[in-house]
Amino acid sequence: MKVLRPHQREAVGAVLRALEFPARSTVPERGLRTQVIMATGTGKTLVATHSAEELRAGRVLVLVPSLDLLAQTEAAWREGGRTGPMVGVSSLRGEEVSFPNTTDVGELVDWVRPFDKVTVFATYASLGLGTLERAHKAGLPGWDLIVVDEAHRCSGRIGKPWAVVHDNTRIPSLRRLYMTATPRLWQLDGDSEQGAPGELVASMEDDPEGPFGARCFTLTLSEAIDRGICAPYQVVCVDITDTQLQAAQLLGAAGRSDEVRGARLAALQTALVKASAEEGFRRTLVFHHVVKEAEAFAAAFPMWPRSCMPPTLSCTRRRSGPTGCAAITSRTTGGGFLRSSRPGSPRMARSWRRGSWGR
């Protein structure tokens, strides 16, 4: 198995203390459950994989929020050292996935029941569709461990379809491990029709009697930065000062003309180049709502005239992908301001440092 870093070893140790059954103890009706709160990029998946192995959990159910994450998470568990058969509960087929997947209840039961050690990956959607619940009624054995990734997504009103994950009578398991970087706390409004006023419903409180259980390990982003686990970062905000472009932005995405979309893109590119020169950015990942905007951003960036570029900044590579992001690798050697008469010049967009976060 992959060797754990010190903070990951701490997390696995905390999980073991929270989820191991003492000798000659009885299993609580709702099973054991705990939360692990770890900043993004600190290795939650590896912690989950090692926890499952060290708990000697044979049948493990891993829940993720999307199909993309389902295939990615299975690969991460394999790489992390998990052995044995792996099965997916999803519509993925063929080249989309490297391990068997099904949405048929009978097939799922037949695939899983013969094995003492098996890992099943499913999305929250399969909970809403009732696939897993029907499979248990059809003879699917209970789980030794359920790992709920991005667990904040199954917080909120208990009446939602995903809430079945908290119900041990419908999805039986000896243990539940809820993992997230961003725990969410909820409270119903006083005039809500569901629940009593002030009632906490599927809230990620640090409560041993709550649906998520007590928190056994917490590693915040600020602590991860202090310990050298995560890189420190700053927030650079873009302020569009051109009144015509501001007015066009208010029309929303559907009401924008090609000219307005082009001006907005130029403004964002201007702000990126300017901020890169001022802040010394070396690599930049730019996220967009839609893939075509990411492709346009990446394709147009190298076409900027050299006169528009600070002498200390040169674009050496660009790429775009299906995830809706554009990556630009730049080389910077100092400061400098962008001067340009193009649409989207500094009069249309300016950037400034907001401050250091994570402290």
C-alpha positions in Angstrom: 0.0 0.0 0.0 1.0 3.6 -0.4 3.0 5.0 2.4 1.0 7.6 4.4 2.3 11.0 5.2 2.3 12.0 8.9 -1.0 13.9 8.8 -2.6 11.0 7.0 -1.3 8.6 9.5 -2.9 10.7 12.2 -6.2 10.7 10.4 -6.2 6.9 10.0 -5.4 6.5 13.6 -8.3 8.7 14.6 -10.6 6.7 12.3 -9.5 3.5 13.9 -10.2 4.8 17.4 -13.6 6.0 16.4 -14.8 2.9 14.3 -13.1 -0.1 15.9 -15.4 -2.2 18.1 -14.0 -3.0 21.6 -13.7 -6.6 22.5 -17.0 -8.4 23.3 -19.0 -5.2 22.5 -22.4 -5.2 20.8 -23.0 -3.3 17.6 -25.2 -0.2 18.1 -28.5 -0.2 16.3 -27.4 2.6 14.0 -23.8 1.4 13.7 -20.7 3.4 14.4 -20.2 6.6 12.5 -17.6 9.5 12.4 -16.5 12.5 10.4 -13.1 13.3 8.9 -12.7 17.0 7.9 -9.6 17.5 5.7 -8.6 20.3 3.4 -8.7 19.7 -0.3 -5.5 18.1 -1.5 -4.5 16.6 1.8 -5.3 13.0 0.8 -8.8 12.1 2.0 -9.1 9.2 -0.4 -5.9 7.6 0.7 -7.0 8.0 4.3 -10.2 6.2 3.5 -8.4 3.4 1.7 -6.0 2.7 4.5 -8.8 3.0 7.1 -10.8 0.3 5.3 -7.8 -2.0 5.2 -6.8 -1.5 8.8 -10.3 -1.9 10.0 -10.3 -5.2 8.0 -13.5 -4.1 6.4 -14.4 -6.8 3.8 -17.5 -5.3 2.2 -17.0 -1.6 1.6 -19.5 0.8 -0.1 -18.0 4.1 -1.4 -20.4 6.9 -2.3 -19.5 9.8 -4.5 -21.5 12.7 -6.0 -20.9 12.1 -9.7 -20.1 9.6 -12.4 -16.8 11.3 -13.2 -15.7 10.9 -9.6 -16.9 7.3 -9.5 -14.3 6.1 -12.0 -11.7 8.4 -10.6 -12.2 7.2 -7.1 -12.1 3.5 -8.0 -8.7 4.1 -9.7 -7.5 6.0 -6.6 -8.5 3.1 -4.3 -6.7 0.6 -6.4 -3.6 2.8 -6.5 -3.9 3.3 -2.7 -3.6 -0.4 -2.2 -7.2 -1.8 -1.9 -7.4 -5.3 -3.3 -10.3 -7.6 -4.2 -13.2 -7.3 -6.7 -14.5 -3.8 -7.4 -18.0 -3.1 -8.8 -19.8 0.1 -9.8 -23.5 0.9 -9.4 -23.9 3.2 -12.4 -24.8 3.5 -16.1 -21.1 3.6 -17.2 -20.2 1.0 -19.7 -17.3 0.0 -22.1 -14.5 2.5 -22.5 -16.0 4.8 -20.0 -14.9 2.6 -17.1 -12.3 -0.1 -16.4 -14.4 -2.2 -14.0 -17.8 -3.8 -14.1 -20.9 -1.6 -13.6 -24.5 -2.3 -13.3 -27.9 -0.8 -12.4 -29.7 -4.1 -12.3 -30.5 -5.1 -8.7 -30.3 -8.9 -9.3 -27.0 -8.6 -11.1 -25.6 -6.4 -8.3 -26.6 -9.0 -5.7 -25.1 -11.8 -7.7 -21.8 -9.9 -8.2 -21.3 -8.9 -4.6 -22.8 -11.7 -2.4 -20.2 -14.4 -3.1 -17.3 -12.3 -1.9 -16.1 -11.6 1.7 -14.0 -8.8 0.4 -15.5 -6.5 -2.3 -15.6 -2.7 -2.9 -18.7 -1.2 -4.4 -18.7 2.4 -5.8 -22.0 4.2 -6.3 -23.3 7.7 -6.7 -25.8 9.6 -4.6 -28.2 9.2 -7.6 -28.3 5.5 -7.0 -29.6 6.2 -3.5 -32.3 8.4 -4.9 -33.3 5.7 -7.4 -33.5 3.2 -4.7 -31.1 0.7 -6.3 -29.1 -0.1 -3.2 -32.1 -0.3 -1.0 -33.9 -2.7 -3.3 -30.6 -4.8 -3.6 -30.6 -5.2 0.2 -34.1 -6.3 0.2 -33.1 -8.8 -2.5 -30.4 -10.4 -0.4 -27.4 -8.0 -0.7 -25.4 -8.4 2.6 -24.8 -5.4 4.9 -21.6 -3.4 4.7 -18.6 -3.5 7.0 -17.9 0.1 6.1 -19.6 2.9 4.1 -17.4 5.7 3.0 -19.3 8.9 2.0 -17.1 11.2 0.0 -18.0 14.9 -0.3 -20.2 14.2 2.6 -21.5 17.8 2.8 -23.6 17.0 -0.2 -25.8 14.6 1.8 -26.5 17.2 4.5 -29.7 19.3 4.7 -33.3 18.3 4.8 -33.7 14.7 5.8 -36.6 14.2 3.4 -34.3 14.3 0.3 -33.6 11.1 -1.6 -29.9 10.9 -0.6 -30.9 10.9 3.1 -31.3 7.1 2.9 -27.5 6.9 3.4 -28.0 7.9 7.0 -30.6 5.2 7.7 -29.1 2.0 8.9 -32.4 0.1 8.5 -32.4 0.8 4.8 -28.7 0.7 4.0 -27.2 -1.5 6.8 -23.6 -1.0 7.7 -21.4 -1.6 10.8 -19.6 1.7 10.3 -20.0 4.9 8.4 -17.1 7.3 7.5 -18.2 10.7 6.3 -15.4 12.7 4.6 -15.4 16.3 3.4 -13.3 19.5 3.3 -16.3 21.7 3.8 -18.7 20.6 6.6 -22.1 22.2 6.4 -24.3 23.1 9.4 -28.1 23.4 8.8 -31.1 24.5 10.8 -34.7 24.6 9.6 -36.4 28.0 9.5 -39.0 28.6 12.2 -41.8 28.7 9.6 -40.7 25.5 7.8 -43.4 22.9 7.2 -40.9 20.0 7.8 -39.6 19.5 11.3 -40.0 21.5 14.4 -38.7 25.1 14.6 -35.0 25.2 15.4 -34.5 21.5 14.6 -31.1 20.5 13.1 -31.7 18.2 10.2 -28.8 16.1 8.6 -26.4 18.8 9.9 -22.7 18.0 10.1 -22.5 19.0 13.8 -19.7 17.5 15.9 -22.3 15.3 17.6 -21.9 11.6 18.5 -25.6 11.2 18.3 -26.1 13.1 15.1 -26.5 11.6 11.6 -22.8 12.1 10.8 -21.4 11.2 14.2 -18.6 13.0 16.0 -15.6 14.4 14.3 -12.6 12.2 14.9 -10.1 14.3 12.9 -9.9 17.8 11.5 -7.3 19.4 9.4 -8.2 22.9 8.3 -6.7 24.7 5.3 -4.9 27.1 7.5 -3.4 24.3 9.5 -2.4 22.4 6.3 -0.7 25.6 5.1 1.1 26.1 8.4 2.3 22.5 8.3 3.6 22.8 4.7 1.0 20.3 3.4 -0.8 22.8 1.2 0.6 25.8 -0.7 -0.4 29.3 0.6 -2.5 31.3 -1.8 -3.9 34.8 -2.4 -7.2 35.9 -3.9 -7.0 38.3 -6.9 -10.4 39.9 -7.7 -11.4 41.2 -11.1 -13.3 44.5 -11.2 -14.9 45.5 -14.5 -15.1 49.3 -14.5 -16.5 49.9 -18.0 -20.1 51.0 -17.6 -21.3 49.6 -21.0 -19.8 46.2 -20.3 -21.3 46.2 -16.8 -24.7 46.9 -18.2 -24.4 44.2 -20.8 -23.3 41.7 -18.0 -26.7 42.3 -16.3 -28.5 40.8 -19.3 -27.2 37.4 -18.2 -25.5 34.8 -20.3 -28.5 34.2 -22.6 -28.9 37.9 -23.5 -25.2 38.6 -24.3 -24.2 39.2 -27.9 -21.0 37.8 -29.4 -19.5 41.2 -29.1 -20.2 41.4 -25.4 -18.9 37.9 -24.8 -15.8 38.8 -26.7 -15.3 41.9 -24.6 -15.8 40.0 -21.4 -13.3 37.4 -22.5 -10.8 40.1 -23.4 -11.3 41.7 -20.0 -10.6 38.4 -18.2 -7.5 37.8 -20.3 -6.3 41.4 -19.6 -6.8 40.9 -15.9 -4.9 37.6 -16.0 -1.9 39.0 -17.8 -1.8 42.0 -15.6 -2.1 40.0 -12.4 0.5 37.5 -13.6 3.0 40.2 -14.1 2.2 42.0 -10.8 1.9 38.9 -8.6 4.6 36.7 -10.2 2.2 33.8 -11.2 4.1 30.9 -12.8 1.2 28.5 -13.6 -2.4 29.4 -13.8 -5.6 27.3 -14.0 -8.6 29.2 -15.2 -12.1 27.7 -14.7 -15.1 28.5 -16.9 -18.8 27.6 -16.7 -18.8 26.0 -20.2 -16.2 24.1 -22.2 -16.4 26.4 -25.3 -15.5 29.5 -23.2 -12.5 27.6 -21.8 -11.4 26.6 -25.3 -11.8 30.2 -26.6 -9.8 31.6 -23.7 -7.0 29.1 -24.2 -7.0 29.5 -28.0 -7.0 33.3 -28.0 -4.5 33.9 -25.3 -1.3 33.2 -27.4 -2.7 35.5 -30.1 -2.2 38.7 -28.0 0.3 41.1 -29.8 3.7 41.2 -28.1 3.1 45.0 -27.6 0.2 44.1 -25.2 2.4 41.7 -23.1 4.6 42.9 -20.3 8.2 42.2 -21.3 8.6 40.0 -18.2 5.7 37.6 -19.2 5.6 35.1 -22.0 3.1 32.4 -22.6 4.8 29.1 -23.3 1.9 26.6 -23.4 -1.8 26.4 -23.4 -4.3 23.6 -23.3 -8.0 23.0 -22.7 -10.0 20.0 -21.8 -13.5 18.6 -21.3 -13.6 19.8 -17.7 -14.2 23.4 -18.6 -10.8 24.8 -17.7 -7.9 26.4 -19.5 -4.4 25.9 -18.2 -1.7 28.5 -19.1 1.9 28.0 -18.1 3.8 31.3 -18.0 7.3 32.5 -17.1 7.5 35.7 -15.1 10.7 37.5 -14.0 9.4 40.6 -12.4 6.6 43.2 -12.2 5.1 45.4 -14.8 1.8 46.9 -15.9 -0.2 46.1 -19.0 -0.8 48.9 -21.5 -3.2 48.3 -24.3 -6.0 50.0 -26.3 -7.7 46.7 -27.0 -11.2 46.0 -25.7 -10.8 44.6 -22.2 -7.8 46.9 -21.5 -7.1 48.1 -17.9 -9.9 50.7 -18.1 -12.3 47.7 -18.5 -10.8 45.3 -16.1 -8.3 45.8 -13.3 -7.1 43.3 -10.7 -5.8 43.7 -7.2 -4.7 41.6 -4.4 -7.4 41.1 -1.8 -5.2 39.6 0.8 -3.8 36.3 2.0 -6.3 33.6 2.9 -6.2 30.4 4.9 -5.1 32.0 8.2 
